[in-house]
Structures are given as C-alpha cells and as structure tokens.
Amino acid sequence: MKKFDFIKTDGEYCSPLRVSIHDGHSKRAKAILRTQTVKDPIYTFLRTARKQTENEKMELLEEIKNNYNFSKLVKEDFKEIKDQGQFINSNVLQNLPILYKFCKSKNVELEECFGKSYNITNPIGWRFETRNKHHWVVEEIQKTFETGKVSIENLQNRIKVFL
C-alpha cells in the first residue's frame, strides 16, 4: 500500500482510518492499520466503529494489537478521549465493553492498560451529572477525602460511600 502524504488528517472525520471505520470498510481499515502510520487508532476505533459486527470490531482491534504497542496506545488514546470529553459519546460507550472483552480474550495486561481497577462496571467508571456537566465519582471522592480506604456501592441508583 502506498502512503499518501497529501491526505489531510486533522479534523473530525478527515483521516482515512476514520472514514474507513465510520463507513464500515473493515478491509480498508485493516490495510491502513498495517501501514503503522495512524496516530490514534484506538481513539478512532472507539469513536467511529458502529457499522461493524462485534467480530469485525474484534478483528480491527487484533490488527491494532499486531501493528502497534497496544498497552501504550490504550493509555494515550484513553487520555485523548478524556481530554476531548468523549466518554459520553454513544459509540465510545458501545465500544468500550468490546475493547475490554478483546483485552481479556488476548491476555493483554489490563493493569498495564487500565490500572488496577479495570472493570468498566466498577465504581471507577461511575459518573454523575450536575448542571449539565459530568463528574467522575472517584475524582469527587478524591477531592473530598484525600487519604484512607473508601468503599462505594450503587444502591438503587443512589451512590453510597463508606469511609
């Protein structure tokens, strides 16, 4: 595959990988991933994969794993998702469990990627909304209680914190 330097890659949907995944062209996306020139393939996958089946999504993740430092990318691309406020994006929310499932099935060191609390349903992933702004439960607890052991439970849509 030739590399085309004239293709503009900045902007929301301009990169060839973004367009390929968004439009459901998995074969083309895999070929692009094999060039090892994509800046943020996991970010792109999480934001734009929606037309693919779960198996096709797993194959895209396999291609990323085969061509990139997967653990490093997960960290970097999660930071980008956080910085861009995309954890509320419906595609991201739909694709996160698939990424998690892929990591478990391929024995990817989840602690290296996600930290010690890596289950998406754990309290570490809980958020709440105040004045049209989403807040991470864990961040708010850290602001309030700087040290000590904390236990969090979700009781009928109410969060209870035990110190």
Buried (B, 14 or more C-beta within 10 A) or exposed (E): EEEEEEEEEEEEEEBBBBBBBBEBBBEBBBBBBEEEBBBBBBBBBBBBBEEBEEEBBBBBBBBBBEBBEBBEBBBBBBEBBEEEEBBEBEBBEEBBEBBBBBBEEEEBEBEBBBEEEBEBEEBBBBEEEEEEEEBBBBEBBEEEEEEEEBEBEEEEEEBEBEE
